[in-house]
Each structure stands twice: as C-alpha cells, then as structure tokens.
Amino acid sequence: MTREVWCNIVLVVEGKWVTEQANKGGEPSQASLDKAGGQLARYVLNLYTSQPNRQFAWALIAVDMFVYVCLFGRDCVYCTQAINLATLAGRQLFAQFVICWSLAGPVQFGLDPTITFNATTQEWAIACFDGACTDVPPVHTVYYTKHDTMSICPSLFGRHTMSFFISAQPNGDVTVFIKDVWPMANIGTAEDDSRNEIVLLHRIHEQFSMHDPGVPYPQIKMGGTVQQRNYGQLEKDDATMAYGSIKAALPLWDPESPTQVHCVHRHMVMTPIADQLNTLDNFYELIVVLANAMTCHRKLYDDCGIFHCDISTSNVMVVWKNGRLQGMLIDYDNAIYLDAISTSERPERTGTLPFMSIGNLEGNDTPRTALDDWESLLYVICWLGTYGLDENERAESTQLAVPKPEIYRWLEGSMADVARTKRKDMCSIGAFVQIPDRFQS
C-alpha cells in the first residue's frame, strides 16, 4: 500500500498532560475526558468534511498514563474503559489494539472502497448499484465527480447525507446527482423495508406519471444498497459490516456504550439537479420556492398516500427550469405511508429538531396529520426570517447574537424541553410576535 493511502487512514489522536485532581483510582476526571472528547469530535468532523469516502473513524484519547480507544460510528461513539499504560495488563491490552490495527486495511480504518480517487483525472469514481437484495446480483455503474461539486452535510452522527454532482464519463458534463446516505433501516430485504427511500421514490414516480404534480420532485434513475466484498462474498454495506465485526473482535468496550443502530449504506442516482436556499436573492423568491415544495407535499399526501414527516430548511431545494424559479421537496428517509398510521398512536418521532411539530416532539397520542408538516413550515419561515438563507452565516450569527433570538431555544435541551418552549411561543399572539420582531429587514 502506498504511503499516500496510509496518510488518509491514520488514527485521530488527542493527548493531554493533566495536572488537576484525578478521580478515585487515579483515572482522569470527567472534565478532562469531556475536553479531550470535544476536541476529537472537531477533528473527526473535519475528516468527514474533507474525505467523502470516510465511513467511520478511529480515535485515541491519551490523558497522562491512561488511554481510551474510541470508534466514531454512524450512530454514536463507542469508547473503551480506561487502559492504564502504567500496568502490564494495560500495556498488553493496548498492544492488542495496535496489532489489530497493523493488520487492518483501508476498509477496517473506515474508508469506503466504492468511492475512490483517480489521481490522473483528479476525480472521484463512485460505484452505484441498482437493486438492494443480497441474493440478487446488482447492476453496477461507475460515475465521476470533482471535489468542488460535492455537497457534504457535516455532522458526526445520523445519515451523513452527501450529494455528488456527477457525470457518466471522466471529465464529462454533469447531468445527474448521487445521494450517498446512511439511513436507519428495518432488518430484512429492501422491498420489505418501510423506510426504504428508493422503493418510496419509485412509487412516487409511478403515481406522478399518471397525475402530474406541476412542480419538480426527485426522480430516481437507479439506486440500491451499496455492495462490498466480504471474504469473497458480495454483501450489502451496513453498520454491522462496516465496523460491527471489528468492534466485536476488540476487547474492553465500555458496558455503557449505546447499542448499535441498524443502518444501511445507499447510493441513489437522481434528477433534477437542485441548489440550496442560499442561492436565492431575496425572500420573495423564498416564498415561491416554499409554495412549490408544499404543493408537492399536498400532492404526495393526496395522490400517493405518502406523508413526508420532515419539513426543514435543508429539505427544500431550488430548481431552475427554462428560466423559471421553482422549489423542490427532497429527502424522503422519514416519509411514511398514510395507511401505516394508526389512529390510536403516533408513528415514530422523526424530523429535524427546530422544525418538529409540538405533537411530534411530545410523542402524544394525537394522530399525526398533514397539519404537523404545515406547522413545521411555520417554524421554517420563522427560522429563515431570523437567521437568513445562508447556513454558515446563520451559524455565526447565532453564536454572536446577544441576547439570542427567542427561537434559539428550539435547539436547546430534549424534545420535551423544545416542546414546552414552542407551546409558550405559540400560546398567544402576544407571545408569538416576539419572534418576527427579530426578523432580518
């Protein structure tokens, strides 16, 4: 293996020499671990942003003579108990980790073999699959993309959604885009998975072919669960295959580490190509885009029997068609079929925290309806009106604002905390007007 490849897969290490009072037993204090862990999280986030083929990351926390091995997975961080290098047992245990890493390859260090960099053309080659069942040989197609045509959602946990504007030939014209995502999934075949966005998008296209919605919607050209070779066998790429077996083979994981969530890795080739909201020039254009997106939402509800369940600032995109501005509703990972909704209980709570409806946040027994998503739209308008259309500027203004806008509390605390805050904000006109008073002029 070349040196350049190994430079991409080294461990992330955070070391601290601490002189403060240790906990009973000589282990570092929780404050020291939290400080080191926070720094590691920033390092790993930078890895995800700069390496589109990064699936997970290994990390070490070294505080005085104690070492903690961390595995940053898709759903959470798995961490070992303290390994004391001052003891023989601790040194032997750490040596076991080092030996395992020395025998590992790029896949075991977290790199996706289906996304590779071509140094000659300076492009990323991405393998896409059509068909998601392990017992059916998938159709395999390779697409190409430049690093500056990627849209990466920087987050440590969750679906790690990335979009690549791609061409069918090296250095070709961009014609479609690939969505690379790690959604939660039911265990079983893709066709039986009610969460499978690919199956749902095919159903939407079938219905809209008969009932034109009059607005853009994501159209899938091909898509499936990513396939990898595992001891010579072609298997679907999920969290267990990515790092589950590695995690199981290594010792001394903290018993309080969370249970691994079942996630699958999917590539979807789709059209039309869309832009983010920050490409809009003014709020008049925003209203047009939001109106189109919610028109699609209504058509999904009426014609397809599908409930989107995640109206947010990142799920409404801008499409230009024949010089005409339009909006498109995307991201159907959380969508559900109306016939799956029980009248006695609400479905699983999903969505983006600041924009979730009060009933969704509370998880109460009120049946979920289209009004939940329309309530989310109100929160989206308030959010954009307060912070603007640019995500980076919004994050910066949030940190600098003194006092912080009322709606900043929609990000703080648990779901129950946010629900209580929203009830106060929405209980009367007098309470609500404090929010638009902070809108940008």
Contacts in CASP RR format, 6 or more apart in sequence:
PFRMAT RR
TARGET T0000
AUTHOR 0000-0000-0000
METHOD contacts of the structure
MODEL  1
MTREVWCNIVLVVEGKWVTEQANKGGEPSQASLDKAGGQLARYVLNLYTS
QPNRQFAWALIAVDMFVYVCLFGRDCVYCTQAINLATLAGRQLFAQFVIC
WSLAGPVQFGLDPTITFNATTQEWAIACFDGACTDVPPVHTVYYTKHDTM
SICPSLFGRHTMSFFISAQPNGDVTVFIKDVWPMANIGTAEDDSRNEIVL
LHRIHEQFSMHDPGVPYPQIKMGGTVQQRNYGQLEKDDATMAYGSIKAAL
PLWDPESPTQVHCVHRHMVMTPIADQLNTLDNFYELIVVLANAMTCHRKL
YDDCGIFHCDISTSNVMVVWKNGRLQGMLIDYDNAIYLDAISTSERPERT
GTLPFMSIGNLEGNDTPRTALDDWESLLYVICWLGTYGLDENERAESTQL
AVPKPEIYRWLEGSMADVARTKRKDMCSIGAFVQIPDRFQS
1 105 0 8 1.000
1 106 0 8 1.000
5 106 0 8 1.000
8 51 0 8 1.000
8 106 0 8 1.000
8 111 0 8 1.000
9 105 0 8 1.000
9 106 0 8 1.000
9 109 0 8 1.000
9 110 0 8 1.000
9 111 0 8 1.000
11 58 0 8 1.000
11 59 0 8 1.000
11 60 0 8 1.000
11 101 0 8 1.000
12 40 0 8 1.000
12 43 0 8 1.000
12 44 0 8 1.000
12 47 0 8 1.000
12 57 0 8 1.000
12 58 0 8 1.000
12 59 0 8 1.000
12 60 0 8 1.000
13 59 0 8 1.000
13 60 0 8 1.000
13 62 0 8 1.000
14 36 0 8 1.000
14 37 0 8 1.000
14 39 0 8 1.000
14 40 0 8 1.000
14 43 0 8 1.000
14 59 0 8 1.000
14 60 0 8 1.000
14 61 0 8 1.000
14 62 0 8 1.000
15 36 0 8 1.000
15 60 0 8 1.000
15 61 0 8 1.000
15 62 0 8 1.000
15 63 0 8 1.000
16 32 0 8 1.000
16 35 0 8 1.000
16 36 0 8 1.000
16 62 0 8 1.000
16 63 0 8 1.000
16 64 0 8 1.000
17 64 0 8 1.000
18 28 0 8 1.000
18 29 0 8 1.000
18 32 0 8 1.000
18 63 0 8 1.000
18 64 0 8 1.000
20 29 0 8 1.000
20 31 0 8 1.000
20 32 0 8 1.000
21 29 0 8 1.000
22 28 0 8 1.000
22 29 0 8 1.000
22 64 0 8 1.000
23 29 0 8 1.000
23 30 0 8 1.000
27 66 0 8 1.000
27 82 0 8 1.000
27 84 0 8 1.000
28 63 0 8 1.000
28 64 0 8 1.000
28 66 0 8 1.000
28 82 0 8 1.000
32 63 0 8 1.000
33 61 0 8 1.000
33 63 0 8 1.000
33 68 0 8 1.000
36 61 0 8 1.000
36 63 0 8 1.000
37 61 0 8 1.000
37 70 0 8 1.000
40 59 0 8 1.000
40 61 0 8 1.000
40 70 0 8 1.000
41 72 0 8 1.000
41 156 0 8 1.000
43 59 0 8 1.000
44 57 0 8 1.000
44 59 0 8 1.000
44 72 0 8 1.000
44 156 0 8 1.000
45 154 0 8 1.000
45 155 0 8 1.000
45 156 0 8 1.000
47 54 0 8 1.000
47 57 0 8 1.000
48 54 0 8 1.000
48 57 0 8 1.000
48 152 0 8 1.000
48 154 0 8 1.000
48 155 0 8 1.000
48 156 0 8 1.000
48 160 0 8 1.000
49 152 0 8 1.000
49 154 0 8 1.000
51 111 0 8 1.000
52 115 0 8 1.000
52 124 0 8 1.000
52 147 0 8 1.000
52 150 0 8 1.000
52 152 0 8 1.000
52 162 0 8 1.000
52 164 0 8 1.000
52 180 0 8 1.000
53 111 0 8 1.000
53 112 0 8 1.000
53 115 0 8 1.000
53 116 0 8 1.000
53 117 0 8 1.000
53 124 0 8 1.000
54 110 0 8 1.000
54 111 0 8 1.000
54 112 0 8 1.000
55 74 0 8 1.000
55 110 0 8 1.000
55 111 0 8 1.000
55 112 0 8 1.000
55 242 0 8 1.000
55 243 0 8 1.000
55 265 0 8 1.000
56 71 0 8 1.000
56 72 0 8 1.000
56 73 0 8 1.000
56 74 0 8 1.000
56 110 0 8 1.000
56 242 0 8 1.000
56 243 0 8 1.000
57 71 0 8 1.000
57 72 0 8 1.000
57 73 0 8 1.000
57 110 0 8 1.000
58 69 0 8 1.000
58 70 0 8 1.000
58 71 0 8 1.000
58 72 0 8 1.000
58 101 0 8 1.000
58 109 0 8 1.000
58 110 0 8 1.000
59 69 0 8 1.000
59 70 0 8 1.000
59 71 0 8 1.000
59 72 0 8 1.000
60 67 0 8 1.000
60 68 0 8 1.000
60 69 0 8 1.000
60 70 0 8 1.000
61 67 0 8 1.000
61 68 0 8 1.000
61 70 0 8 1.000
62 68 0 8 1.000
65 84 0 8 1.000
65 85 0 8 1.000
65 86 0 8 1.000
66 82 0 8 1.000
66 83 0 8 1.000
66 84 0 8 1.000
66 85 0 8 1.000
67 82 0 8 1.000
67 83 0 8 1.000
67 85 0 8 1.000
67 94 0 8 1.000
68 79 0 8 1.000
68 80 0 8 1.000
68 81 0 8 1.000
68 82 0 8 1.000
68 83 0 8 1.000
69 79 0 8 1.000
69 80 0 8 1.000
69 83 0 8 1.000
69 97 0 8 1.000
69 250 0 8 1.000
70 77 0 8 1.000
70 78 0 8 1.000
70 79 0 8 1.000
70 80 0 8 1.000
71 77 0 8 1.000
71 78 0 8 1.000
71 79 0 8 1.000
71 243 0 8 1.000
71 246 0 8 1.000
71 247 0 8 1.000
72 156 0 8 1.000
73 157 0 8 1.000
73 239 0 8 1.000
73 243 0 8 1.000
74 157 0 8 1.000
74 158 0 8 1.000
74 160 0 8 1.000
74 182 0 8 1.000
74 239 0 8 1.000
74 242 0 8 1.000
74 261 0 8 1.000
74 263 0 8 1.000
75 157 0 8 1.000
75 158 0 8 1.000
75 239 0 8 1.000
75 258 0 8 1.000
75 260 0 8 1.000
75 261 0 8 1.000
75 263 0 8 1.000
76 157 0 8 1.000
76 257 0 8 1.000
76 258 0 8 1.000
76 261 0 8 1.000
77 156 0 8 1.000
78 247 0 8 1.000
78 253 0 8 1.000
78 254 0 8 1.000
78 257 0 8 1.000
78 258 0 8 1.000
79 253 0 8 1.000
79 254 0 8 1.000
79 257 0 8 1.000
80 251 0 8 1.000
80 252 0 8 1.000
80 253 0 8 1.000
80 254 0 8 1.000
81 252 0 8 1.000
81 253 0 8 1.000
81 254 0 8 1.000
83 90 0 8 1.000
83 93 0 8 1.000
83 94 0 8 1.000
83 252 0 8 1.000
84 90 0 8 1.000
85 91 0 8 1.000
85 94 0 8 1.000
93 251 0 8 1.000
93 252 0 8 1.000
96 250 0 8 1.000
96 251 0 8 1.000
97 250 0 8 1.000
100 246 0 8 1.000
100 249 0 8 1.000
100 250 0 8 1.000
101 108 0 8 1.000
101 109 0 8 1.000
104 246 0 8 1.000
106 113 0 8 1.000
107 113 0 8 1.000
107 228 0 8 1.000
108 246 0 8 1.000
110 242 0 8 1.000
110 243 0 8 1.000
112 226 0 8 1.000
112 237 0 8 1.000
112 265 0 8 1.000
113 228 0 8 1.000
114 126 0 8 1.000
114 127 0 8 1.000
114 226 0 8 1.000
114 227 0 8 1.000
114 228 0 8 1.000
114 237 0 8 1.000
114 267 0 8 1.000
115 124 0 8 1.000
115 125 0 8 1.000
115 126 0 8 1.000
115 127 0 8 1.000
115 180 0 8 1.000
116 124 0 8 1.000
116 125 0 8 1.000
117 123 0 8 1.000
117 124 0 8 1.000
117 125 0 8 1.000
118 124 0 8 1.000
118 125 0 8 1.000
118 144 0 8 1.000
118 170 0 8 1.000
121 144 0 8 1.000
121 170 0 8 1.000
121 171 0 8 1.000
122 146 0 8 1.000
123 144 0 8 1.000
123 145 0 8 1.000
123 146 0 8 1.000
123 170 0 8 1.000
123 171 0 8 1.000
124 144 0 8 1.000
124 145 0 8 1.000
124 146 0 8 1.000
124 147 0 8 1.000
124 164 0 8 1.000
125 142 0 8 1.000
125 143 0 8 1.000
125 144 0 8 1.000
126 142 0 8 1.000
126 143 0 8 1.000
126 144 0 8 1.000
126 145 0 8 1.000
126 164 0 8 1.000
126 166 0 8 1.000
126 178 0 8 1.000
126 180 0 8 1.000
126 267 0 8 1.000
127 140 0 8 1.000
127 141 0 8 1.000
127 142 0 8 1.000
127 226 0 8 1.000
127 267 0 8 1.000
128 140 0 8 1.000
128 141 0 8 1.000
128 142 0 8 1.000
128 143 0 8 1.000
128 178 0 8 1.000
128 222 0 8 1.000
128 223 0 8 1.000
128 224 0 8 1.000
128 267 0 8 1.000
128 268 0 8 1.000
128 269 0 8 1.000
129 138 0 8 1.000
129 139 0 8 1.000
129 140 0 8 1.000
129 141 0 8 1.000
129 222 0 8 1.000
129 223 0 8 1.000
129 224 0 8 1.000
129 225 0 8 1.000
129 226 0 8 1.000
129 227 0 8 1.000
129 267 0 8 1.000
130 138 0 8 1.000
130 139 0 8 1.000
130 141 0 8 1.000
130 222 0 8 1.000
130 223 0 8 1.000
130 224 0 8 1.000
131 138 0 8 1.000
131 139 0 8 1.000
131 190 0 8 1.000
131 223 0 8 1.000
131 224 0 8 1.000
131 225 0 8 1.000
132 138 0 8 1.000
132 189 0 8 1.000
132 190 0 8 1.000
132 196 0 8 1.000
132 198 0 8 1.000
132 223 0 8 1.000
132 224 0 8 1.000
132 225 0 8 1.000
132 236 0 8 1.000
132 266 0 8 1.000
133 189 0 8 1.000
133 190 0 8 1.000
133 191 0 8 1.000
134 227 0 8 1.000
134 234 0 8 1.000
134 235 0 8 1.000
134 236 0 8 1.000
137 234 0 8 1.000
138 224 0 8 1.000
138 227 0 8 1.000
138 234 0 8 1.000
139 222 0 8 1.000
140 227 0 8 1.000
141 222 0 8 1.000
141 269 0 8 1.000
143 164 0 8 1.000
143 166 0 8 1.000
143 167 0 8 1.000
143 168 0 8 1.000
143 176 0 8 1.000
143 178 0 8 1.000
143 269 0 8 1.000
144 166 0 8 1.000
144 167 0 8 1.000
144 168 0 8 1.000
144 169 0 8 1.000
144 170 0 8 1.000
144 171 0 8 1.000
144 172 0 8 1.000
145 164 0 8 1.000
145 165 0 8 1.000
145 166 0 8 1.000
145 167 0 8 1.000
145 178 0 8 1.000
149 164 0 8 1.000
149 165 0 8 1.000
149 166 0 8 1.000
149 174 0 8 1.000
150 162 0 8 1.000
150 163 0 8 1.000
150 164 0 8 1.000
150 165 0 8 1.000
151 162 0 8 1.000
151 163 0 8 1.000
151 164 0 8 1.000
151 276 0 8 1.000
152 162 0 8 1.000
152 163 0 8 1.000
153 160 0 8 1.000
153 161 0 8 1.000
153 162 0 8 1.000
153 314 0 8 1.000
158 182 0 8 1.000
158 263 0 8 1.000
159 181 0 8 1.000
159 182 0 8 1.000
159 183 0 8 1.000
159 263 0 8 1.000
159 333 0 8 1.000
160 180 0 8 1.000
160 181 0 8 1.000
160 182 0 8 1.000
161 179 0 8 1.000
161 180 0 8 1.000
161 181 0 8 1.000
161 331 0 8 1.000
162 179 0 8 1.000
162 180 0 8 1.000
162 181 0 8 1.000
163 177 0 8 1.000
163 178 0 8 1.000
163 179 0 8 1.000
163 180 0 8 1.000
164 177 0 8 1.000
164 178 0 8 1.000
164 180 0 8 1.000
165 174 0 8 1.000
165 177 0 8 1.000
165 273 0 8 1.000
166 174 0 8 1.000
166 175 0 8 1.000
166 176 0 8 1.000
166 177 0 8 1.000
166 178 0 8 1.000
166 269 0 8 1.000
167 173 0 8 1.000
167 174 0 8 1.000
167 175 0 8 1.000
168 175 0 8 1.000
174 273 0 8 1.000
175 271 0 8 1.000
175 273 0 8 1.000
176 221 0 8 1.000
176 269 0 8 1.000
176 270 0 8 1.000
176 271 0 8 1.000
176 273 0 8 1.000
177 269 0 8 1.000
177 270 0 8 1.000
177 271 0 8 1.000
177 273 0 8 1.000
178 267 0 8 1.000
178 268 0 8 1.000
178 269 0 8 1.000
178 270 0 8 1.000
179 266 0 8 1.000
179 267 0 8 1.000
179 268 0 8 1.000
179 270 0 8 1.000
180 265 0 8 1.000
180 266 0 8 1.000
180 267 0 8 1.000
181 197 0 8 1.000
181 265 0 8 1.000
181 266 0 8 1.000
181 268 0 8 1.000
181 333 0 8 1.000
182 239 0 8 1.000
182 263 0 8 1.000
182 264 0 8 1.000
182 265 0 8 1.000
182 266 0 8 1.000
183 195 0 8 1.000
183 197 0 8 1.000
183 263 0 8 1.000
183 264 0 8 1.000
183 266 0 8 1.000
183 333 0 8 1.000
184 195 0 8 1.000
184 261 0 8 1.000
184 262 0 8 1.000
184 263 0 8 1.000
185 193 0 8 1.000
185 195 0 8 1.000
185 196 0 8 1.000
185 238 0 8 1.000
185 262 0 8 1.000
185 263 0 8 1.000
185 264 0 8 1.000
186 192 0 8 1.000
186 193 0 8 1.000
186 194 0 8 1.000
186 195 0 8 1.000
186 262 0 8 1.000
187 262 0 8 1.000
190 196 0 8 1.000
190 198 0 8 1.000
190 199 0 8 1.000
190 224 0 8 1.000
190 225 0 8 1.000
191 199 0 8 1.000
193 199 0 8 1.000
194 336 0 8 1.000
194 337 0 8 1.000
194 340 0 8 1.000
195 333 0 8 1.000
197 266 0 8 1.000
197 268 0 8 1.000
197 332 0 8 1.000
197 333 0 8 1.000
197 335 0 8 1.000
198 220 0 8 1.000
198 223 0 8 1.000
198 224 0 8 1.000
198 266 0 8 1.000
198 268 0 8 1.000
200 306 0 8 1.000
200 332 0 8 1.000
200 335 0 8 1.000
201 218 0 8 1.000
201 219 0 8 1.000
201 220 0 8 1.000
201 268 0 8 1.000
201 270 0 8 1.000
201 332 0 8 1.000
202 220 0 8 1.000
203 304 0 8 1.000
203 306 0 8 1.000
204 217 0 8 1.000
204 218 0 8 1.000
204 300 0 8 1.000
204 304 0 8 1.000
204 306 0 8 1.000
204 332 0 8 1.000
205 219 0 8 1.000
205 220 0 8 1.000
207 303 0 8 1.000
207 304 0 8 1.000
208 217 0 8 1.000
208 299 0 8 1.000
208 303 0 8 1.000
208 304 0 8 1.000
211 299 0 8 1.000
211 303 0 8 1.000
213 295 0 8 1.000
213 296 0 8 1.000
213 299 0 8 1.000
213 303 0 8 1.000
214 295 0 8 1.000
214 299 0 8 1.000
215 292 0 8 1.000
215 293 0 8 1.000
215 295 0 8 1.000
215 296 0 8 1.000
215 299 0 8 1.000
215 326 0 8 1.000
215 327 0 8 1.000
215 328 0 8 1.000
216 272 0 8 1.000
216 274 0 8 1.000
216 292 0 8 1.000
216 296 0 8 1.000
216 319 0 8 1.000
216 321 0 8 1.000
216 326 0 8 1.000
216 327 0 8 1.000
216 328 0 8 1.000
217 296 0 8 1.000
217 328 0 8 1.000
217 329 0 8 1.000
218 270 0 8 1.000
218 271 0 8 1.000
218 328 0 8 1.000
218 330 0 8 1.000
218 332 0 8 1.000
219 270 0 8 1.000
219 271 0 8 1.000
219 272 0 8 1.000
220 268 0 8 1.000
220 269 0 8 1.000
220 270 0 8 1.000
221 269 0 8 1.000
221 270 0 8 1.000
221 271 0 8 1.000
222 268 0 8 1.000
222 269 0 8 1.000
223 266 0 8 1.000
223 267 0 8 1.000
223 268 0 8 1.000
223 269 0 8 1.000
224 266 0 8 1.000
224 267 0 8 1.000
224 268 0 8 1.000
225 236 0 8 1.000
225 237 0 8 1.000
225 238 0 8 1.000
225 264 0 8 1.000
225 265 0 8 1.000
225 266 0 8 1.000
226 236 0 8 1.000
226 237 0 8 1.000
226 265 0 8 1.000
226 266 0 8 1.000
226 267 0 8 1.000
227 234 0 8 1.000
227 235 0 8 1.000
227 236 0 8 1.000
227 237 0 8 1.000
228 234 0 8 1.000
228 235 0 8 1.000
228 236 0 8 1.000
228 237 0 8 1.000
228 241 0 8 1.000
229 235 0 8 1.000
230 241 0 8 1.000
235 241 0 8 1.000
236 264 0 8 1.000
236 265 0 8 1.000
237 264 0 8 1.000
237 265 0 8 1.000
238 262 0 8 1.000
238 263 0 8 1.000
238 264 0 8 1.000
238 265 0 8 1.000
239 260 0 8 1.000
239 261 0 8 1.000
239 262 0 8 1.000
239 263 0 8 1.000
239 264 0 8 1.000
240 260 0 8 1.000
240 262 0 8 1.000
242 265 0 8 1.000
244 260 0 8 1.000
247 253 0 8 1.000
247 260 0 8 1.000
272 319 0 8 1.000
272 321 0 8 1.000
272 328 0 8 1.000
273 319 0 8 1.000
274 317 0 8 1.000
274 318 0 8 1.000
274 319 0 8 1.000
274 327 0 8 1.000
274 328 0 8 1.000
274 330 0 8 1.000
275 317 0 8 1.000
275 318 0 8 1.000
275 319 0 8 1.000
275 320 0 8 1.000
276 314 0 8 1.000
276 317 0 8 1.000
276 318 0 8 1.000
276 391 0 8 1.000
277 286 0 8 1.000
277 289 0 8 1.000
277 313 0 8 1.000
277 316 0 8 1.000
277 317 0 8 1.000
277 318 0 8 1.000
277 384 0 8 1.000
277 389 0 8 1.000
278 389 0 8 1.000
278 390 0 8 1.000
278 391 0 8 1.000
279 318 0 8 1.000
280 286 0 8 1.000
280 289 0 8 1.000
280 318 0 8 1.000
280 389 0 8 1.000
283 384 0 8 1.000
283 385 0 8 1.000
285 325 0 8 1.000
286 384 0 8 1.000
286 389 0 8 1.000
288 325 0 8 1.000
288 326 0 8 1.000
288 327 0 8 1.000
289 316 0 8 1.000
289 318 0 8 1.000
289 325 0 8 1.000
289 326 0 8 1.000
289 327 0 8 1.000
290 316 0 8 1.000
290 327 0 8 1.000
290 377 0 8 1.000
290 380 0 8 1.000
290 381 0 8 1.000
292 326 0 8 1.000
292 327 0 8 1.000
292 328 0 8 1.000
293 311 0 8 1.000
293 316 0 8 1.000
293 327 0 8 1.000
293 328 0 8 1.000
293 329 0 8 1.000
294 311 0 8 1.000
294 329 0 8 1.000
294 374 0 8 1.000
294 377 0 8 1.000
296 328 0 8 1.000
296 329 0 8 1.000
297 308 0 8 1.000
297 311 0 8 1.000
297 329 0 8 1.000
297 370 0 8 1.000
297 373 0 8 1.000
298 370 0 8 1.000
300 306 0 8 1.000
300 307 0 8 1.000
300 308 0 8 1.000
300 329 0 8 1.000
300 335 0 8 1.000
301 307 0 8 1.000
301 338 0 8 1.000
301 370 0 8 1.000
305 337 0 8 1.000
305 338 0 8 1.000
305 339 0 8 1.000
306 332 0 8 1.000
306 335 0 8 1.000
306 336 0 8 1.000
306 337 0 8 1.000
306 338 0 8 1.000
307 335 0 8 1.000
307 336 0 8 1.000
307 337 0 8 1.000
307 338 0 8 1.000
307 341 0 8 1.000
307 368 0 8 1.000
307 370 0 8 1.000
307 373 0 8 1.000
308 315 0 8 1.000
308 329 0 8 1.000
308 332 0 8 1.000
308 334 0 8 1.000
308 335 0 8 1.000
308 373 0 8 1.000
309 334 0 8 1.000
309 335 0 8 1.000
309 336 0 8 1.000
309 347 0 8 1.000
309 350 0 8 1.000
309 351 0 8 1.000
309 368 0 8 1.000
309 372 0 8 1.000
309 373 0 8 1.000
310 331 0 8 1.000
310 333 0 8 1.000
310 334 0 8 1.000
310 335 0 8 1.000
310 350 0 8 1.000
310 351 0 8 1.000
310 352 0 8 1.000
310 376 0 8 1.000
311 329 0 8 1.000
311 355 0 8 1.000
311 373 0 8 1.000
311 376 0 8 1.000
311 377 0 8 1.000
311 380 0 8 1.000
312 351 0 8 1.000
312 352 0 8 1.000
312 354 0 8 1.000
312 355 0 8 1.000
312 376 0 8 1.000
312 380 0 8 1.000
313 352 0 8 1.000
313 355 0 8 1.000
313 380 0 8 1.000
313 383 0 8 1.000
313 384 0 8 1.000
313 391 0 8 1.000
314 331 0 8 1.000
314 352 0 8 1.000
315 329 0 8 1.000
315 330 0 8 1.000
315 331 0 8 1.000
315 352 0 8 1.000
316 327 0 8 1.000
316 328 0 8 1.000
316 329 0 8 1.000
316 330 0 8 1.000
316 380 0 8 1.000
317 327 0 8 1.000
317 328 0 8 1.000
317 329 0 8 1.000
317 330 0 8 1.000
318 325 0 8 1.000
318 326 0 8 1.000
318 327 0 8 1.000
318 328 0 8 1.000
319 325 0 8 1.000
319 326 0 8 1.000
319 327 0 8 1.000
319 328 0 8 1.000
320 326 0 8 1.000
334 350 0 8 1.000
334 351 0 8 1.000
336 347 0 8 1.000
340 347 0 8 1.000
341 347 0 8 1.000
341 367 0 8 1.000
341 368 0 8 1.000
342 367 0 8 1.000
343 367 0 8 1.000
344 365 0 8 1.000
345 365 0 8 1.000
346 359 0 8 1.000
346 360 0 8 1.000
346 363 0 8 1.000
346 364 0 8 1.000
346 365 0 8 1.000
346 366 0 8 1.000
346 367 0 8 1.000
346 368 0 8 1.000
347 368 0 8 1.000
349 356 0 8 1.000
349 360 0 8 1.000
349 361 0 8 1.000
349 363 0 8 1.000
349 415 0 8 1.000
350 360 0 8 1.000
351 360 0 8 1.000
353 410 0 8 1.000
353 411 0 8 1.000
353 415 0 8 1.000
353 418 0 8 1.000
354 379 0 8 1.000
354 383 0 8 1.000
354 407 0 8 1.000
354 410 0 8 1.000
354 411 0 8 1.000
354 418 0 8 1.000
355 376 0 8 1.000
355 379 0 8 1.000
355 380 0 8 1.000
355 383 0 8 1.000
356 376 0 8 1.000
356 379 0 8 1.000
356 415 0 8 1.000
356 418 0 8 1.000
357 371 0 8 1.000
357 372 0 8 1.000
357 373 0 8 1.000
357 375 0 8 1.000
357 376 0 8 1.000
358 375 0 8 1.000
358 419 0 8 1.000
358 422 0 8 1.000
358 423 0 8 1.000
358 426 0 8 1.000
359 366 0 8 1.000
359 372 0 8 1.000
359 419 0 8 1.000
360 368 0 8 1.000
360 372 0 8 1.000
361 415 0 8 1.000
361 416 0 8 1.000
361 418 0 8 1.000
361 419 0 8 1.000
361 422 0 8 1.000
362 415 0 8 1.000
362 416 0 8 1.000
362 419 0 8 1.000
363 415 0 8 1.000
379 407 0 8 1.000
379 410 0 8 1.000
379 422 0 8 1.000
382 407 0 8 1.000
382 435 0 8 1.000
382 436 0 8 1.000
383 407 0 8 1.000
383 410 0 8 1.000
385 436 0 8 1.000
385 439 0 8 1.000
385 440 0 8 1.000
386 405 0 8 1.000
386 407 0 8 1.000
386 435 0 8 1.000
386 438 0 8 1.000
386 439 0 8 1.000
386 440 0 8 1.000
387 393 0 8 1.000
387 394 0 8 1.000
387 397 0 8 1.000
387 398 0 8 1.000
387 405 0 8 1.000
387 440 0 8 1.000
388 394 0 8 1.000
388 440 0 8 1.000
398 404 0 8 1.000
398 405 0 8 1.000
398 408 0 8 1.000
401 408 0 8 1.000
405 435 0 8 1.000
405 438 0 8 1.000
406 425 0 8 1.000
406 434 0 8 1.000
406 435 0 8 1.000
406 438 0 8 1.000
407 425 0 8 1.000
407 435 0 8 1.000
407 438 0 8 1.000
409 418 0 8 1.000
409 421 0 8 1.000
410 418 0 8 1.000
410 421 0 8 1.000
410 422 0 8 1.000
411 418 0 8 1.000
412 418 0 8 1.000
412 421 0 8 1.000
424 431 0 8 1.000
425 431 0 8 1.000
425 432 0 8 1.000
425 434 0 8 1.000
425 435 0 8 1.000
426 432 0 8 1.000
END
